[in-house]
Amino acid sequence: MGDTPLTIDRFPFFIGRKSANKDSYIDGPVALILQDRRPLRLSRRHFYIDREDGLFVVCDHRSFHGTIVNGIALTASGGGLKSPLDPG
């Protein structure tokens, strides 16, 4: 990724890690595959970016470890499974 801009042109836009089983997707393919290393572990379909009421939101996709956005944990018990995505 680095300095190369990323264009998000379809929603939901799924982010996750590479899967050994390419046919394991239920809701469509992962649009952005990130390489991860321990202790971090991304799920194959970890989170996604969607649009709601003209805003971009980040939604955890039932990942095991959850997702943190702007310092807020996106879990069922920690404030919900989605959060607005701030510009920048």
PENORQUI-V431898 format. One record per run of one state. SS is the DSSP state (h for helix, s for strand, l for the rest). FROM is the first residue (numbers start at 1). LEN is the number of residues. Records with the same first field share a line. If there is no record, write none. Layout:
# PENORQUI-V431898
SS=FROM-LEN ; FROM-LEN
This chain:
# PENORQUI-V431898
l=1-12 ; 17-15 ; 34-13 ; 53-2 ; 61-6 ; 70-2 ; 76-4 ; 81-1 ; 85-4
s=13-4 ; 32-2 ; 47-6 ; 55-6 ; 67-3 ; 72-4 ; 80-1 ; 82-3
